[in-house]
């Protein structure tokens, strides 16, 4: 590899090198109204009519915008809400542009799980729990689409079933800060809060033991973005001519993706750990339409090389 090629490759992979800082900046921009956390008031300015890309509760006092999942549930039951088309288009646009890069770099709850997983202690693999991946698609269809679409009020607005009964982010960012700052809200907390708080504690414990359990098994927003991973402009590209078949990229992947075979698998969050692990710089980001078959999900050449070196 020439010096110029190395510089180009290094430039392509910059996001992976500064991922932690990018995540922190994204969380701050998504929750820019920090003083509201101490006032117990929810920001309700004009920006709240727009959705943020990651899972971020509308009820968080510091939240800059609306959660796309919460907003979608509210209006999916009636076609008279133009907001429905806006959110659907929002999902498609971000999905095509970035795919699950949003999960890996821009989601506040994803960053929270990453921080929890850094707590020292024994860690467990989820490689043998792959069937649980499909649970998030069931939750997407049932709790985000069907129930809000068919169980609506007189205005045609659906109940946010996922936010109300499942999502732990609402308790972490919304209920807890509001309750701590507002005695009236504390007094009104009931059985639903206890149930949701239990879910939050469960995922905090699971996140310490497993890597991103909520993202892998539960999150409907991740399920939506995963549908675009294979067609998004931002891809993971494997140069099979450079690949030596060491499988270090596969062992480094905490999302249990076989990088050399399916680099753009629906579970891939574009976190870049595979790039850091590759000893020959055969893995990199690629944006746009690939001119080579390097970005294909599986190539006969890579399979042959993997068989020889495995």
Beta strands, then each sheet from edge to edge (+ up, - down):
strand 1: 51-52
strand 2: 66-67
strand 3: 234-238
strand 4: 283-287
sheet 1: 1+ 2+
sheet 2: 3+ 4-
end
